[in-house]
Amino acid sequence: MEVFEAIRKRRSIRAYESTPIPEEKLMRILEAGRLAPSAGNIQPWHFIVVKDFEKRKKLSEARWAKFLAESPVVIVGCGNQKASPKWFMVDVAIAMQNMVLAAVSEGLGTCWVGSFNEDEVRRMLKIPDNYKIVALLAIGYPREKFNITEKALHMIRRRKKIEKILSFEEFGKQPLKTGFPNSF
């Protein structure tokens, strides 16, 4: 799958089939994270793959994370704040976005999760103090689930047009000629 196609197809999946992810697919996804750029090439990330149902169930106790129990894999993205105090969060986010796009290209769905109790997750997964948990990433085969709230939100809150989010040379400055494409 071409990368721009993966970007277009990507959406947050909150319902998963119980089908396990083949190891070769999971390893390609993790490799995509490993290959991400980082400030000074420090690579301050560490990723914990959680497949154990009881641990995923515990991760799903956070308010907006109920679906983590049913996703066959949750990747916990951690950043070494001592190795890269200014950039660990950005670097981990870049690596995790690489994983998201790789997962889409493998026919899998993902959902980036920021709803978690860091102290509880740290204790459960034995994460050292110099690492900060940046995000959780649910990965699995999407299960069709009709969610009226989610559908309505996407109808009401569509993607902004490019001219609403883009300036040239300084904030709010538009090009002299018009003609932004409606979509790429």
C-alpha positions in Angstrom: 0.0 0.0 0.0 1.3 3.4 -0.9 1.9 5.7 2.1 -0.6 8.4 1.1 -3.3 5.7 0.7 -2.5 4.4 4.3 -2.8 8.0 5.6 -6.2 8.4 3.9 -7.5 5.0 5.1 -6.3 5.4 8.7 -9.0 6.0 11.3 -9.4 5.3 15.0 -10.8 1.8 15.5 -12.5 1.1 18.8 -13.9 -2.4 18.1 -11.7 -5.4 17.3 -12.0 -9.0 16.3 -10.4 -11.5 18.6 -8.2 -12.8 15.7 -4.5 -12.8 16.8 -2.1 -10.7 14.8 0.5 -12.8 12.9 4.0 -12.3 14.4 5.5 -11.3 11.1 2.9 -8.4 10.8 3.5 -7.3 14.3 7.3 -7.4 13.8 7.0 -5.2 10.6 4.9 -2.7 12.6 7.5 -2.6 15.4 10.3 -2.3 12.9 8.5 0.8 11.4 8.7 2.3 14.9 12.3 1.4 15.3 13.2 3.1 12.0 11.6 6.5 13.0 13.8 9.5 13.1 14.7 11.1 16.5 16.4 14.2 17.7 20.2 13.6 17.7 19.4 9.9 16.7 19.0 9.2 20.5 16.1 6.9 19.9 14.7 7.4 23.4 11.8 5.0 23.0 10.9 1.7 24.5 7.8 -0.2 23.4 6.1 -2.8 25.5 3.9 -5.3 23.6 0.9 -6.3 25.7 -1.0 -9.4 24.6 -2.0 -10.9 28.0 -5.8 -10.5 28.4 -5.7 -9.7 32.1 -3.2 -6.9 31.5 -5.2 -5.5 28.5 -8.3 -5.7 30.7 -6.5 -3.7 33.4 -5.3 -1.1 30.8 -8.9 -0.8 29.6 -10.2 0.5 33.0 -9.3 4.1 32.1 -12.3 6.2 31.1 -11.8 6.3 27.3 -10.0 3.0 26.9 -12.7 0.3 27.3 -11.9 -1.3 23.9 -8.3 -2.1 24.9 -9.5 -5.4 26.5 -10.7 -6.6 23.1 -7.8 -5.5 20.9 -5.4 -8.4 20.6 -2.3 -6.2 21.1 -1.6 -3.0 22.9 1.7 -1.3 22.5 2.8 0.9 25.4 5.1 3.7 24.1 7.5 5.0 26.6 10.2 7.7 26.3 13.5 8.0 28.2 13.2 11.5 29.7 16.8 11.4 31.0 18.3 10.5 27.6 16.3 13.2 25.7 14.5 15.5 28.1 13.3 18.0 25.5 12.4 15.6 22.7 11.4 12.2 24.0 7.7 12.8 23.7 8.0 14.0 20.1 10.3 11.2 19.2 8.1 8.5 20.7 5.0 10.1 18.9 6.8 10.0 15.6 7.8 6.3 16.1 4.2 5.4 17.1 2.8 7.2 14.1 5.1 5.1 11.9 3.6 2.0 13.6 0.0 3.3 12.9 0.7 3.7 9.2 2.5 0.3 9.0 -0.5 -1.3 10.8 -2.9 0.2 8.2 -0.8 -1.1 5.4 -1.0 -4.6 7.0 -4.8 -4.4 7.0 -5.0 -3.7 10.7 -6.8 -1.0 12.6 -5.4 1.1 15.5 -6.4 3.6 18.1 -4.0 6.0 19.8 -5.0 6.1 23.5 -4.0 8.8 26.0 -6.4 7.8 28.7 -4.4 5.8 31.3 -3.3 6.0 34.8 0.5 6.3 34.5 1.3 5.1 38.0 -0.8 2.0 37.6 0.5 1.2 34.1 4.1 1.8 35.3 3.7 -0.6 38.3 1.9 -3.3 36.2 4.5 -3.3 33.5 7.5 -2.6 35.7 8.5 0.5 33.8 11.6 2.3 35.2 11.3 5.8 36.6 13.4 7.4 33.9 10.8 6.4 31.3 7.5 8.3 30.9 4.5 6.7 29.2 3.6 8.7 26.2 0.7 6.7 24.8 -1.0 3.4 24.3 -1.7 2.0 20.8 -4.4 -0.6 20.3 -3.9 -2.8 17.2 -6.1 -5.5 15.7 -8.4 -6.4 12.9 -11.3 -4.0 12.9 -14.7 -5.3 13.9 -17.7 -3.5 12.4 -19.7 -1.9 15.2 -22.4 0.7 14.7 -21.7 3.6 16.9 -24.2 6.4 16.3 -22.2 8.9 18.4 -19.0 8.3 16.4 -20.8 8.5 13.1 -22.5 11.8 14.1 -19.3 13.3 15.3 -17.5 12.6 12.0 -20.5 14.0 10.0 -20.5 17.2 12.2 -16.8 17.6 12.7 -15.3 17.0 9.2 -11.7 17.5 8.3 -10.8 21.2 8.0 -10.1 22.5 4.5 -6.4 23.1 3.8 -6.7 26.9 3.7 -8.0 26.8 7.3 -4.9 25.2 8.6 -2.1 26.5 6.3 -0.3 29.8 6.1 2.7 30.9 4.0 5.7 32.6 5.5 3.8 33.8 8.6 0.7 32.9 10.6 -2.5 33.8 8.7 -0.8 34.9 5.5 -2.3 33.3 2.4 -0.7 33.1 -1.0 -1.4 35.9 -3.5 -3.1 33.6 -5.9 -5.9 31.4 -4.7 -6.8 27.9 -5.7 -6.2 25.6 -2.9 -7.2 22.1 -3.9 -10.3 20.8 -2.0 -8.6 17.5 -1.4 -5.4 15.8 -2.5 
